[in-house]
Amino acid sequence: MTKQTFATYLADKYYKTVSNSEQPLFETDNGVYLVPEFCFVTGLPRGAMHSPSKFDIVREVLNATEPDVQKRLLELKKLFFDPVIPHMATFGI
């Protein structure tokens, strides 16, 4: 087996470039190493999910971080396409 760095592996497999080769890696509970710049928060701690006193906050966070597909598409359209469409004719597009 050939040894290679995380940076080389990510570049070859995922076309991702590590911007800082000195950044520390995250180690998960099961021994997997992650490059911090490619990590995203996707959930809540287990304790927060089952806390009755924080139910409303948890629901708001989940709604904001896990919107349905249609809502996500509409938000992307508003952010990226709606501001650009009026200017497309200027460039002959």
Summary of the structure (lengths in Angstrom):
residues: 93
radius of gyration: 20.2
end to end distance: 50.5
largest distance: 56.0
contacts: 154
relative contact order: 0.07
helix: 54%
strand: 4%
